[in-house]
Amino acid sequence: MNSRKTASAIAVTLALALGATACGSGGGKDKGGNGGGSAKADAGLSSIVNASTKKGGTVTYEHSSGPDSLDPGNTYYGWVQNFSRLYGRSLVTFKPAAGKEGLTVVPDLATSLGKGSPDAKTWTYELRKGVKFQDGTEITSADVKYAIERSNFAPEALSNGPTYFKSYLEGGEKYKGPYKDKSPEGLKSIETPDKYTITFKLNKPFADMDYLAAFSQTAPVPQKADKGAEYVQNIVSSGPYKFDSYSESRGATLSRNPEWDPATDPIRKALPDKIELKFNVTASTIDEHLLSDAITADIGGTGLQSKTQPKVLVKAAEKAKTDNPYAGALQYLAMNVKVKPFDNIECRKAVQYAVDKAGVVDAIGGAVKGEPASTMIPPSVAGYKKFDLYPTPGNKGDAAKAKEALTACGQPKGFKTSLTARSDRPDEVLAATQIQQSLKAIGITADIKQFPADKYFTDFAGSPKWVHDNNAGLMMMAWGADWPTGYGFLDQIVNGSAIKPSGGTNLMELNDPKINKALTDGIGTLDTAARGEKWAEVDKLVLENASAVPLFYRKNLLYRPDSATNVTVAESYLGMYDYVLMSSSK
Amino acid sequence: MAAYIIRRVFAAVLLLLVVSAVTFAIFFLVPRLGGQTTDSLAAQYVGKGADPAAIAAIKANLGLEDPLYLQYWHFIKAIVVGAEYNFGPNPSVCNAPCFGYSFKTHVEVWPEIVQRIPVTFSLAIGAAVIWVISGVAIGVLSALKRGSIFDRLTMGVALAGVSLPMFFTGLVSLALFSFHWTIWENLEFVPFSENPGQWAWNLILPWCTLAFLYSALYARLTRAGMLETMGEDYIRTARAKGLKERKVVVKHGLRAALTPLVTIFGMDFALLLGGAVITERVFSFQGMGAYAIQGVTKSDLPIVMGVTLVAAFFIVFCNLLVDLVYAAIDPRVRLS
């Protein structure tokens, strides 16, 4: 009797503890205060929510792991590109503004956008005068040139960032980088005729130059302060904030840079006094901190965790504090045109018709996570034009049309193939399972093979040899643009030149002369509107080829705590909040 | 005694060498046997562009093309005499003990470990004090009041403590005390040197959750040990001599019951010094355990090697200490 009582007492205690946990964390504390409550759900997509001009306060960001590097010259992460604008001024940047306006490129360190030659091969920028580093020295074109040289040409030290400048600059393939080549002139195709002029000479026409110039890699770096990979520990600011502390494990603290002059900077308001960035905070803890208004934003910008989403969505007051933007990324199914029977376009069309895209979206968590896609270019990227070459009722797939295509392909009874996915991306695995079921309905047996994300491109899906040897006809793939134009999105995934022995991202192994030419023509077109038309054309060509099934445009569920002010979604940065604008009432 | 210590230290160094060789083999040799090429290894350390020139530069700079035995030799040599690396305009010197640079971020591993040691030590020491005192006290009282409600209740809770995994109790305590009642909102590690009060305050929750697991185990072990020793003849003799009960329990009973506990404590404590992996993860504390996770998830081999070796060092060192303490508390060991 005694022991039974003890046992039940323990059981009750535990049950109470669990119950308190279940209802405890979702509550959130409606502190009201700064009017965050008046905005509606998705208000951040088209307006600046909780607009404020009040100076002061601390903006606190958290991240579940950390950056690849906070060094503007050594990063590929979208959120660092966005965040680094607080301490690094690139030649041009995306306008800190709401909605589609945020996709516009505006001058930053430069006085105007790039002036291109008629052949789009020479680009010149004039720098603003009187802009200073945090140590008080004036920023010159040589500092910008040096920043580009170190970020693109010294992979032995700074290997994280993109290398577009290296690919596009004349003589880029031969230049050894500033750490090995100590000659005073450096890379000859970046000219600095005077302190305020910088000219880029490209090896081919490239009309998206302003988007390259918007990369954090053009933020100036003083050569005397550069210690290569160690520069991240002592970054010299050219923006409104400077580093007070930096720790790889704990994060960083930034405060005002007294040398920053607002007169030279028309785009930054720099309202907060202090910016705190914390790394390695458990993802669920970040969500709790957001809901309890303890922090300003999850800087990764990928939104609330799946398990937190229901807590927010079921309460009207909480849902009103969410934004559900496109993440600038597409999840798609790649069919390798060199693997049988996908070398036959009819077999590819069969898959196009068979896939139940609505089912895939349901499987990954519904409308807040994604929207069924029919194009490669997502709606938030310049060049997007809506069309659907393989429409099915309710996006649920059309088995009859799929079987027709299979018959045309000479495989009326279906066939066996492999479907690869990244094991540590649960959404991708769920989508793959859903696709497997759709294909089974028309007789195609797809064997799902899972691999870790960090080796997916180097050893498996991105290695044509492995793909051919293992008959991996179908591969799950997700892609976000390096810059938000059709070219920035498509070039690395559909251009024949993106096929590499290892680490490639053109999983379809598409090497279609028509597509390659359309990309080359488009990027040589100086007129922005005409260029946009070209990207829509490439998009159509890819889908006519039928080798990629667009599954869904990825969406994130972002949350605005009450204390967060000047909150708006930056479509230019994969649908995360704009960190140049963001401030806090705390 | 001096000869004994020297012998043990020598054995410890040898053991560490073996551990380092095995870890090195697991992370550098096994993937190669599994078909991984140096190209694909290097490709993990460049951005998503995977530019062939970048891969070649990384391979050369990290010495991935050297034969494995040479790579191992460079690794060990760097620990003893330091090394020089080229990750910038000028060569940077990595002073001994140099555990190399993170392959991903090129930040030196050793200073990062040194920065994290206080976090892990603070966690481990505080929790150990709590669990030893509470575990032993509960164990002794339970044994002395065997069959009582106290005994049954504490042993029931102890069973729960042993059975509930750390990631469960940790998350429950966070949910209750940090998110729901917000007693510890924004829990983060504050160095002792910065603010001792905040240091202790912010560590209470992790200490208690960690200690809950261990004290449960220690309470059960102490109780079992005490029950056994208290039934021994020499306890009856001690009582017959007219010794006070307190003296009988503490000096004669507990002392004998404690010896196996010391061994286990040495191991448990040493393992924690190598990183309280789950506790650090749950509470977002940046200790050695969190660093180890970072190394493993990002395939950052120098970090994995560094943490493994330092953790192995703590285990070997604590074992040595335990043996010495053992000699002090158990006369039989001294005599032999």
Interface residues (C-beta under 8 A of the other chain):
Chain A: N2 S3 T6 A7 A9 I10 L14 A17 L18 A20 T21 G24 S25 G27 S65 D68 S69 Y76 P155 E156 A157 S159 N160 G161 P162 T163 K166 E173 P178 Y179 Q223 D226 K227 G228 A229 E230 Y231 V232 Q233 S247 E248 S249 R250 K278 F279 N280 V281 T282 S284 T285 E288 H289 S292 A294 D454 K455 F457 T458 D459 G462 K500 S502 G503 G504 T505
Chain B: Q36 T37 D39 S40 A43 Q44 Y45 V46 G47 K48 G49 A50 D51 P52 A53 A54 I55 A57 I58 A60 N61 N86 F87 G88 P89 N90 S92 Y101 K104 T105 H106 V107 E112 Q115 R116 I149 R152 L153 G156 V157 A160 L171 V172 L174 A175 L176 S178 F179 H180 W181 T182 E185 N186 E188 R281 V282 S284 Q286 A290 Y291 Q294 K298 S299
